[in-house]
């Protein structure tokens, strides 16, 4: 079931209705200088009504219904159609589509259904309700910029989470590498690649708007759009840095696994080296000869055991003098 909310405002007043009807929205739009119609959960029937009521292009309505579009800007003469994507990171990272229709005095946003809605839209709504002077004095184009800028700013905390995840995986790769570590690295690389594709398209869309190709955005608003574009460049640079760090994590993981294997091989080599002369002694006294030194004595077996223990002790003492035991049993240090 779609949900329609509308906020109308002037430089001095704000009026808001939630869960209203399209006809009621049309009445309010005709009375106020700036209106923001927020639609959640667009349906085919409502899309057709919007097309007829506000003369929106059917291809743009179709893109709103698909909810799989990359960020872009489309010019349809009397209105602009924009697509932006927000980052949602609950159990896994994903992007959600926000569609915007910009007319001279009207902004229509279409967002998917969800338990919490799109957080950037809620932030902008609160700013209007608090009567922020700059926002109320601006037109629909400035409101569109504020929403896009809020979406861009919302990327920074999510990228900070990427940095924390990269750091945690690096600690795991160094201290306790396991097959799960490799899976986390590959999953993180896939998430970053998917996110980068969306953000690259978002940057291009902002660049088009900032260049001033569309008269619906006034000159003073385009100055703010250039600032949002600069923020997008910073975000992509930061994302590329994390991608490089993630790629290097695989080398760290492989190096840690190799170090673990080397430690194991050191221990096994020392054990095998100690067992070699003991096996030789045991083999000699296991031969079928009648005369063997000490074999006829009642305590001969115990003399052989003592001799084998003495050989092992001498070898361990020699290994310790060489410092080989320290390297073999030293725990792996964090890089």
C-alpha positions in Angstrom: 0.0 0.0 0.0 1.6 3.3 -1.1 2.0 6.1 1.4 1.8 9.8 0.5 3.3 12.5 2.7 3.4 16.2 1.7 5.3 19.2 3.1 4.5 22.7 1.7 6.4 25.7 2.8 7.1 29.4 2.2 9.9 31.5 3.7 7.9 31.9 6.9 5.4 29.0 7.2 5.5 25.2 6.9 2.5 22.9 6.5 2.6 19.1 6.6 0.2 16.2 6.0 1.0 12.5 6.3 -0.7 9.5 4.8 -2.9 11.7 2.6 -4.4 11.3 -0.9 -3.2 12.5 -4.3 -6.2 14.8 -4.8 -5.5 16.5 -1.5 -1.8 16.9 -2.5 -2.8 18.6 -5.7 -4.9 21.1 -3.8 -2.0 22.0 -1.5 0.5 22.2 -4.3 -1.6 24.9 -6.0 -1.6 27.0 -2.8 2.0 26.9 -1.7 5.2 28.3 -3.4 7.2 25.1 -2.7 5.9 21.6 -2.2 7.6 18.2 -1.5 5.5 15.1 -2.2 7.1 12.0 -0.7 5.8 8.7 -1.9 6.8 5.4 -0.3 6.0 2.1 -2.0 4.9 3.3 -5.5 2.4 1.0 -7.3 1.6 0.8 -11.0 -1.9 2.4 -10.5 -0.4 5.3 -8.5 2.3 5.7 -11.1 -0.3 6.1 -13.8 -2.1 8.7 -11.7 1.1 10.7 -11.2 1.8 10.6 -14.9 -1.6 12.1 -15.7 -1.7 14.5 -12.9 1.8 16.1 -13.1 2.6 15.2 -16.8 5.5 13.0 -15.8 7.2 10.9 -18.5 6.1 7.3 -18.6 9.7 6.0 -18.9 10.6 7.8 -15.7 7.6 6.2 -13.9 8.8 2.8 -15.2 12.2 3.4 -13.8 10.7 4.3 -10.4 8.8 1.0 -10.4 11.9 -1.1 -11.2 14.0 0.2 -8.2 17.1 -1.2 -9.9 18.3 1.9 -11.7 21.8 3.4 -11.5 22.1 7.0 -10.5 21.4 9.3 -13.4 19.7 12.5 -14.6 17.1 12.6 -17.4 15.7 15.8 -18.9 12.0 15.8 -19.9 11.5 19.4 -20.9 9.3 20.7 -18.1 10.8 18.4 -15.4 13.9 16.5 -14.5 14.1 12.9 -13.4 16.9 12.0 -11.1 18.0 8.7 -9.5 20.2 8.5 -6.4 21.1 5.5 -4.3 21.5 5.5 -0.5 23.6 3.0 1.5 21.8 0.7 3.9 24.1 -1.4 6.1 22.3 -3.7 8.5 23.4 -7.3 8.3 25.0 -6.7 4.9 25.6 -3.7 2.8 23.2 -2.8 0.0 22.0 0.3 -1.8 18.4 1.5 -2.1 17.0 3.7 -4.9 15.6 7.1 -4.4 13.8 8.6 -7.4 13.2 12.4 -7.7 11.0 14.4 -10.0 11.9 18.1 -10.1 9.5 20.7 -11.4 9.5 24.5 -11.0 7.8 24.6 -7.6 7.4 20.9 -6.8 9.7 18.0 -5.8 8.4 14.4 -5.9 10.5 11.7 -4.2 9.8 8.0 -4.6 11.4 5.6 -2.2 10.9 1.9 -1.5 9.0 0.5 1.4 11.0 -0.4 4.5 10.7 -0.5 8.3 12.7 2.7 8.8 12.4 4.5 5.4 15.3 6.3 3.9 17.3 8.1 6.7 18.4 11.0 4.5 14.8 11.9 3.7 13.9 11.9 7.4 16.9 14.2 8.2 15.7 16.7 5.5 12.1 16.5 6.8 13.3 17.4 10.3 15.3 20.4 9.0 12.1 21.7 7.3 10.1 21.2 10.4 12.7 23.2 12.4 12.2 26.1 10.0 15.8 26.3 8.7 15.8 29.7 7.0 18.1 28.8 4.1 16.0 25.8 3.3 12.7 27.6 3.5 13.9 30.5 1.4 15.2 28.3 -1.4 13.0 26.8 -4.1 12.3 23.2 -5.1 15.7 23.0 -6.8 17.4 23.9 -3.5 15.3 21.3 -1.7 16.5 18.7 -4.3 20.1 19.7 -3.7 19.7 19.4 0.1 18.4 15.8 -0.3 21.2 14.9 -2.7 23.8 16.5 -0.4 22.3 14.7 2.7 22.6 11.4 0.8 26.2 12.2 -0.1 27.1 13.1 3.5 25.4 9.8 4.7 28.1 7.9 2.8 30.9 9.1 5.1 29.8 7.2 8.2 29.3 4.0 6.2 32.8 4.3 4.7 34.1 4.8 8.3 32.5 1.4 9.1 34.4 0.0 6.1 37.6 1.2 7.7 36.7 -0.5 11.0 35.9 -3.8 9.2 39.1 -3.7 7.3 41.0 -3.2 10.5 39.2 -6.1 12.2 39.9 -8.4 9.3 43.5 -7.4 9.2 43.9 -8.3 12.9 42.2 -11.6 12.3 44.4 -12.3 9.2 47.6 -11.6 11.3 46.7 -13.3 14.6 44.3 -16.1 13.8 44.0 -16.7 10.0 41.5 -19.3 8.9 39.4 -20.1 5.8 36.7 -17.8 7.3 39.2 -14.9 7.0 39.6 -15.5 3.3 35.8 -15.6 2.8 35.5 -12.2 4.7 38.1 -10.6 2.5 36.5 -11.8 -0.8 33.1 -10.7 0.5 34.4 -7.3 1.5 36.0 -6.8 -1.9 32.8 -7.7 -3.7 30.8 -5.2 -1.6 33.3 -2.5 -2.3 33.2 -3.1 -6.0 29.4 -3.0 -6.0 29.3 0.2 -4.0 31.9 1.8 -6.2 29.9 1.2 -9.3 26.9 3.0 -7.7 29.0 5.9 -6.4 30.8 6.4 -9.7 27.4 6.9 -11.4 26.3 9.2 -8.6 29.4 11.3 -9.1 28.7 11.6 -12.8 25.1 12.6 -12.1 26.2 15.4 -9.7 28.8 16.5 -12.2 26.1 16.9 -14.9 23.9 19.0 -12.5 26.8 21.1 -11.3 27.8 22.0 -14.9 24.5 23.9 -15.3 23.0 22.1 -18.2 19.5 22.3 -16.8 17.6 25.6 -16.3 15.5 24.1 -13.5 18.6 24.5 -11.2 19.3 28.1 -10.6 22.8 29.5 -10.7 23.0 29.9 -6.9 21.9 26.3 -6.4 24.5 25.0 -8.9 27.2 26.5 -6.6 26.0 24.2 -3.8 25.9 21.2 -6.2 29.6 21.7 -7.0 30.3 21.4 -3.3 28.3 18.1 -3.2 30.3 17.0 -6.2 33.6 17.7 -4.4 32.4 15.6 -1.5 31.6 12.7 -3.9 35.2 12.9 -5.2 36.5 12.6 -1.6 34.2 9.7 -0.9 35.4 7.8 -4.0 39.1 8.5 -3.1 38.4 7.1 0.4 36.7 4.1 -1.1 39.6 3.4 -3.4 42.0 3.6 -0.5 39.9 1.0 1.4 39.8 -1.2 -1.8 43.6 -1.1 -2.0 43.9 -2.0 1.7 41.4 -4.9 1.2 43.4 -6.2 -1.7 46.5 -6.2 0.4 44.7 -8.1 3.1 44.8 -11.2 1.0 48.6 -11.0 0.8 48.7 -10.6 4.6 46.4 -13.6 5.0 48.6 -15.8 2.7 51.7 -14.6 4.5 50.2 -15.4 7.9 49.2 -18.9 6.8 52.8 -19.4 5.4 54.3 -18.3 8.7 52.0 -20.6 10.7 53.1 -23.5 8.4 56.7 -22.6 8.9 56.3 -22.7 12.6 54.7 -26.1 12.4 57.4 -27.4 10.1 60.1 -26.1 12.5 58.6 -28.1 15.4 58.2 -31.2 13.3 61.7 -30.9 12.0 63.1 -30.8 15.5 61.0 -33.8 16.6 62.1 -35.8 13.5 65.7 -34.9 14.1 65.6 -36.1 17.7 63.8 -39.3 16.8 66.3 -40.1 14.0 69.2 -41.4 16.3 66.7 -42.9 18.7 65.2 -44.9 15.8 68.8 -45.9 14.8 69.5 -47.3 18.3 66.1 -49.1 18.4 66.8 -50.6 15.0 70.2 -51.8 16.0 69.0 -53.6 19.1 66.1 -55.0 17.1 68.4 -57.0 14.8 68.5 -60.9 15.1 72.1 -61.2 16.3 73.1 -63.5 19.1 75.6 -61.2 20.5 74.7 -57.5 21.1 76.4 -55.3 23.7 74.4 -55.5 27.0 71.6 -57.7 25.5 72.5 -60.5 27.8 72.4 -58.4 31.0 69.2 -58.4 33.1 69.2 -54.6 33.1 70.3 -54.2 29.5 66.9 -52.9 28.3 67.0 -50.1 30.9 70.6 -49.2 29.9 69.4 -48.8 26.3 66.5 -46.6 27.4 68.8 -44.4 29.5 71.2 -44.1 26.6 68.4 -43.0 24.2 67.2 -40.4 26.8 70.7 -39.1 27.1 71.1 -38.8 23.3 67.8 -36.9 23.2 68.8 -34.6 26.1 72.2 -33.8 24.5 70.5 -32.9 21.2 67.9 -30.7 23.0 70.8 -28.9 24.8 72.6 -28.4 21.6 69.5 -27.0 19.9 69.0 -24.7 22.8 72.6 -23.4 22.6 72.0 -22.7 18.9 68.8 -20.8 19.6 66.7 -23.1 17.4 64.2 -24.0 20.2 63.3 -20.3 20.7 62.5 -19.8 17.0 60.5 -23.0 16.8 58.2 -22.4 19.8 58.1 -18.6 19.7 54.5 -17.4 19.1 53.7 -15.5 16.0 54.0 -11.8 16.6 51.5 -9.2 15.2 53.0 -7.3 12.4 
